[in-house]
Amino acid sequence: MVKQIKSASDLTGTQRAAVFLISVGVHRASQLLKLLRDNEIQDITLQIAQMKNINPTVVDQVIKEYYELMTRKSYIMEGGIDIARELLNHAKGAGNSAEMMRKLEAKTGNSAFGLFQSTETSNIVHFLQSENPQVAALILGHMAHDRAAEVLGQLKPEFQADVAYRLATMGQATPEIIAEIEEVIRDQMGSMFTGLEAAKGGPGAVADILNEVTPSTEKALLEVLDKKDSKLAEEIKKRMFLFDDIAGIDDKHMQIIITEIDKNDLTMALKGVQDELLSKFMGNMSTRAAEMLKEDMEAVGAVHVKDVDEARLRIIQKIKKLESSGQISTRKVSEDEVIQ
């Protein structure tokens, strides 16, 4: 039985959004949904599907709340980050607004995360190279995955592997540890880097970062990590999507991937691959398209490893984008999940 909601205060931020969209009608709601991310659309539409006979008083309260938020919009410019936080908490609830606030603080330079994100990569690399690997791992844990990958890729190989290992084995940092790191940063890079949030470590953090680096960097790091801790390396690999994993993708989804990726990237990326992976691509093309691909690969001749790495990375990123939008799945289906 669906619980009867008597007041807007009983609603979560997502439920408020659902009520608002229901109230504006299908056409307007569909236009608004186009502006949201896929995961937000899924959360809100799930709430809409679960709602029955909403009390008109609740609808009225929600609409008034949104009206108040719109009329108070200018306060963000006048009141700064604190007012922005208050408005987001009011609109989405404290829990749901945390991630949005982190991004807002990063863009406005109100957090160490934002400052590291905008600092020259060479300066960050120089700073991290002189630090303890644990400190470096903690700082990388605050950065966006693509930015962390860029920095990690420029560290010295031995230090690079050590930092990745520390990040993979790092749990939630305590406030005391954060305070110590703040002190180090204040002493060596100045007062601009203050107010660190809790860093996120663990195998998943390393996997997310490695998914953004070139395959050669990824391979070298995984080999070193495997020597340090084979179980940990395997756990990281399970959370990653590697270029060779494309061979395990369902043929139906492979055909979608082939139509979406750049043909020049495909020609470059398939240079030097195993026969199994090459066959996976060509087997999902028309005979003519497969012949043209083979001709293009022969015509391009010898290529630089760096160019191959970059092409493979772009293909991996495209595949993950297609998966996040729900168009494909990279999950390997086992035999017991299939009925002939």
C-alpha positions in Angstrom: 0.0 0.0 0.0 1.3 3.5 -0.9 1.7 5.7 2.1 -0.6 8.7 2.0 1.5 11.9 1.9 -0.1 14.7 3.8 2.5 17.4 3.5 5.4 18.4 1.2 7.7 18.2 4.2 7.2 14.4 4.0 8.7 14.3 0.5 12.3 13.8 -0.5 13.9 16.1 -3.0 13.3 13.6 -5.8 9.7 13.1 -4.8 9.2 16.9 -4.9 10.5 17.0 -8.4 8.2 14.1 -9.4 5.2 15.9 -7.9 6.1 19.1 -9.7 6.5 17.4 -13.1 3.1 15.6 -12.6 1.5 19.0 -11.9 2.8 20.7 -15.1 1.4 18.1 -17.5 3.0 15.6 -19.8 4.2 18.0 -22.5 6.0 20.4 -20.2 7.3 17.6 -18.1 8.8 15.9 -21.1 10.6 19.1 -22.1 12.0 19.5 -18.5 13.2 15.9 -18.4 15.3 16.4 -21.5 17.4 18.9 -19.4 18.3 16.2 -16.8 20.9 13.5 -16.6 19.9 9.9 -17.3 20.2 8.8 -13.7 18.1 11.8 -12.6 15.4 10.9 -15.1 15.4 7.3 -13.9 15.0 8.3 -10.2 12.3 10.9 -10.9 10.2 8.7 -13.2 10.4 5.8 -10.7 8.9 8.1 -8.1 6.2 9.3 -10.6 5.3 5.6 -11.3 4.9 4.9 -7.6 2.7 7.9 -6.8 -1.0 7.5 -6.5 -3.8 10.1 -5.9 -1.6 13.0 -4.7 -3.3 15.3 -2.2 -4.0 18.7 -4.0 -2.7 20.5 -0.9 0.7 18.7 -1.3 0.8 19.7 -5.0 0.1 23.3 -4.0 2.9 23.3 -1.4 5.4 21.9 -3.9 4.6 24.5 -6.5 4.9 27.3 -4.0 8.3 25.9 -2.9 9.5 26.0 -6.5 8.1 29.5 -7.0 10.0 30.7 -3.9 13.2 29.1 -5.2 12.9 30.9 -8.5 12.2 34.2 -6.9 15.2 33.8 -4.6 17.5 32.8 -7.5 19.4 36.1 -7.4 20.4 35.4 -3.8 23.1 33.0 -5.0 24.9 36.0 -6.6 24.4 38.2 -3.5 24.8 35.6 -0.7 27.6 33.4 -2.1 28.1 29.7 -1.5 26.2 29.5 1.8 23.0 30.7 0.2 23.5 28.3 -2.7 23.9 25.4 -0.3 20.7 26.5 1.6 18.7 26.6 -1.6 20.0 23.2 -2.8 19.3 21.6 0.5 15.8 23.1 0.5 15.1 21.8 -3.1 16.7 18.4 -3.0 17.3 17.6 0.7 20.7 17.6 2.4 21.7 14.1 1.2 20.7 14.6 -2.4 22.4 18.0 -2.7 25.8 16.9 -1.4 27.2 16.0 -4.8 25.8 19.1 -6.5 27.4 21.2 -3.8 30.8 19.5 -4.3 30.6 20.4 -8.0 29.5 23.9 -7.3 32.3 24.5 -4.8 34.8 23.1 -7.3 33.7 25.5 -10.0 33.7 28.5 -7.7 37.1 27.6 -6.1 35.7 27.2 -2.6 37.3 23.8 -2.0 40.7 22.2 -2.3 39.2 19.9 -4.9 38.4 22.9 -7.1 41.8 24.4 -6.7 43.7 21.3 -7.6 41.3 20.8 -10.5 42.3 24.2 -12.0 46.0 24.2 -11.2 48.5 23.4 -13.9 49.2 19.7 -14.1 52.9 20.2 -14.0 52.7 22.1 -10.7 50.6 19.3 -9.2 53.0 16.6 -10.5 56.0 18.5 -9.1 54.2 18.8 -5.7 53.2 15.2 -5.5 56.5 13.8 -6.5 58.1 15.3 -3.4 55.4 13.9 -1.1 54.8 10.6 0.6 52.8 8.3 -1.7 50.0 8.1 0.8 49.6 11.9 0.7 49.7 11.8 -3.1 47.0 9.1 -3.1 44.8 11.1 -0.7 45.0 14.2 -2.9 44.3 12.2 -6.1 41.2 10.8 -4.4 39.8 14.3 -4.3 40.1 15.0 -8.0 37.8 14.2 -10.9 38.8 10.9 -12.5 39.9 12.4 -15.8 42.0 15.0 -14.1 43.5 12.4 -11.7 44.3 10.2 -14.6 46.2 13.1 -16.3 48.2 13.7 -13.2 48.9 10.0 -12.5 50.1 9.5 -16.1 52.8 12.1 -15.6 54.2 10.8 -12.3 57.5 8.7 -12.4 56.7 5.1 -13.1 57.8 3.6 -9.7 56.1 6.4 -7.8 53.0 6.2 -10.0 52.5 2.5 -9.1 53.1 3.1 -5.4 50.5 5.9 -5.4 48.0 3.8 -7.3 48.5 0.9 -4.8 48.0 3.3 -1.8 44.9 4.7 -3.4 43.5 1.2 -4.0 44.1 0.2 -0.4 43.0 3.4 1.2 39.8 3.5 3.2 37.8 6.6 4.4 40.3 9.2 5.7 39.7 10.4 9.2 39.3 14.1 10.1 42.7 13.9 11.8 44.4 12.6 8.7 42.7 15.3 6.6 43.9 18.0 9.1 47.5 16.7 8.7 47.3 16.8 4.9 45.9 20.3 5.1 48.9 21.4 7.1 51.3 19.8 4.6 49.6 21.6 1.8 49.5 24.9 3.6 53.2 24.7 4.3 54.3 23.7 0.8 51.8 25.1 -1.6 50.3 28.0 0.3 46.9 28.8 1.9 45.0 28.4 -1.4 44.6 24.6 -0.8 42.5 24.3 2.4 39.3 22.6 3.4 39.8 19.2 2.0 36.8 16.9 2.0 36.9 13.2 2.7 38.8 11.4 -0.1 37.4 8.3 -1.6 39.9 5.5 -2.0 39.7 1.8 -2.6 39.9 -0.5 -5.7 36.9 1.4 -7.3 38.7 4.7 -7.1 41.8 3.3 -8.9 39.6 1.5 -11.5 37.8 4.8 -12.3 41.1 6.6 -12.8 42.7 3.9 -14.8 39.6 3.9 -17.1 40.7 7.4 -18.1 44.4 6.8 -18.8 45.9 5.4 -22.0 46.0 1.5 -22.3 49.8 1.5 -22.1 49.8 3.4 -18.8 47.0 1.2 -17.6 48.9 -2.0 -18.5 52.1 -0.9 -16.9 50.4 0.1 -13.6 48.3 -3.1 -13.4 51.5 -5.2 -13.9 53.2 -3.5 -11.0 50.1 -3.7 -8.8 49.8 -7.4 -9.6 53.4 -8.0 -8.3 52.6 -6.0 -5.1 49.2 -7.6 -4.5 47.7 -9.9 -7.1 44.3 -10.1 -5.3 44.0 -6.3 -5.2 45.1 -6.0 -8.9 42.4 -8.6 -9.8 39.8 -6.7 -7.9 40.7 -3.5 -9.7 40.5 -5.3 -13.1 37.0 -6.6 -12.3 35.9 -3.0 -11.9 37.5 -1.8 -15.1 36.6 -2.1 -18.7 39.7 -2.9 -20.8 40.1 -2.7 -24.5 40.5 -6.5 -24.8 37.2 -6.9 -23.0 35.4 -5.7 -26.1 35.8 -9.3 -27.4 33.3 -10.4 -24.8 30.5 -7.9 -25.8 27.3 -9.3 -27.2 27.2 -9.2 -31.0 24.0 -7.1 -31.0 25.7 -4.4 -28.9 28.9 -4.7 -30.9 27.0 -3.6 -34.0 25.8 -0.5 -32.2 29.3 0.3 -31.1 30.7 -0.1 -34.6 28.2 2.4 -36.0 29.0 4.9 -33.2 32.8 5.0 -33.1 35.0 7.0 -35.4 36.3 4.9 -38.3 39.8 6.5 -38.2 40.0 5.6 -34.5 38.9 2.0 -35.3 41.6 1.6 -38.0 44.3 2.9 -35.6 43.1 1.1 -32.5 43.0 -2.4 -34.2 46.6 -2.2 -35.2 48.4 -5.0 -33.4 45.4 -6.5 -31.6 44.9 -10.2 -31.0 43.0 -12.2 -33.8 40.1 -12.8 -31.5 39.4 -9.1 -31.0 39.9 -8.3 -34.7 37.5 -11.0 -35.7 35.0 -9.7 -33.2 34.9 -6.3 -35.0 35.0 -7.7 -38.6 32.5 -10.4 -37.8 29.9 -7.7 -36.9 30.5 -5.8 -40.1 29.3 -6.4 -43.6 31.7 -8.2 -45.9 32.5 -4.9 -47.8 33.0 -2.9 -44.6 35.3 -5.6 -43.2 37.4 -5.6 -46.4 37.6 -1.8 -46.3 38.8 -1.8 -42.7 41.5 -4.4 -43.5 42.6 -2.2 -46.5 42.7 0.9 -44.4 44.8 -0.9 -41.7 47.3 -2.0 -44.3 47.4 1.4 -46.0 48.2 3.3 -42.7 51.4 1.3 -42.3 53.5 1.6 -39.2 52.0 3.7 -36.5 53.2 5.2 -33.2 52.2 3.4 -30.0 50.9 6.7 -28.5 48.5 7.1 -31.4 47.2 3.6 -31.0 46.8 4.1 -27.2 44.8 7.4 -27.7 42.5 5.8 -30.3 41.8 2.9 -28.0 41.1 5.2 -25.1 38.6 7.2 -27.2 36.8 4.0 -28.2 36.6 2.8 -24.6 35.2 6.2 -23.6 32.6 6.0 -26.3 31.6 2.5 -25.2 31.2 3.5 -21.6 29.1 6.5 -22.7 26.9 4.2 -24.7 26.5 2.0 -21.7 25.7 4.8 -19.3 23.0 5.9 -21.7 21.5 2.4 -21.7 22.1 1.7 -25.4 24.5 -1.2 -24.8 25.8 -3.4 -22.0 29.4 -4.6 -21.6 28.4 -7.3 -19.2 29.4 -10.7 -20.4 26.4 -13.1 -20.4 27.1 -16.6 -19.1 25.8 -19.7 -20.7 23.3 -20.5 -17.9 21.6 -17.1 -18.6 20.8 -18.0 -22.2 17.9 -20.1 -23.4 18.4 -21.7 -26.8 
